[in-house]
Amino acid sequence: MSVILFNKNEVFKKMADSYETLESVYNRHFYGSAQAEEKKQAFYKALRRMYFANVATFLCQYHDGSPETGLDTLIDPFQELEGKNHYDYMPIEEAVNQFLQAWSALKYNLITNDGEMFVAKESYELLNNYASNLGSLLAEIMAKNLEDRRDEMKREYNVS
């Protein structure tokens, strides 16, 4: 297994885009709008910290004593990252899937070949809980869609 050092414009950008796309639906479902800005700041802080956990994993994976050439250009200070809301053309299911795939790739790349895991514990928990909540939200949305479709078919075929 090789640890991938992700550029902030890869998995982190996908996670941020998904967050922005799902933010209104997610917050309405779980928190309400009162905590939206606080939750957003915590999310982006967690992304930044997990980036540096990925950097730590990468560095520890390749600590064989040979200097990494160009390491200073590989590591981004990760000062800014802003996701884009794609709600108008990205279905909720796709945004959830995009987040979960990116989160899965990141989690996989936080473990060295020796089995040592590098995480920012609170940030990891925040993102893991967010991913879990997205799964619950998606299940509820899909159940509602099936229920609506069933009701529509009953009306269409005059079935009670």
Stockholm file with secondary structure:
# STOCKHOLM 1.0

chainA/1-160         MSVILFNKNEVFKKMADSYETLESVYNRHFYGSAQAEEKKQAFYKALRRMYFANVATFLCQYHDGSPETGLDTLIDPFQELEGKNHYDYMPIEEAVNQFLQAWSALKYNLITNDGEMFVAKESYELLNNYASNLGSLLAEIMAKNLEDRRDEMKREYNVS
#=GR chainA/1-160 SS CCCCCCCIIIIIHHHHHHHHHHHHHHHHHHTCGGGHHHHHHHHHHHHHHHHHHHHHHHHHHTCSSSCCTTHHHHSCCCCCCCCCCCTTTSCHHHHHHHHHHHHHHHHHTTBCTTCCBCCCHHHHHHHHHHHHHHHHHHHHHHHHHHHHHHHHHHHHTTCC
#=GC SS_cons         CCCCCCCIIIIIHHHHHHHHHHHHHHHHHHTCGGGHHHHHHHHHHHHHHHHHHHHHHHHHHTCSSSCCTTHHHHSCCCCCCCCCCCTTTSCHHHHHHHHHHHHHHHHHTTBCTTCCBCCCHHHHHHHHHHHHHHHHHHHHHHHHHHHHHHHHHHHHTTCC
//
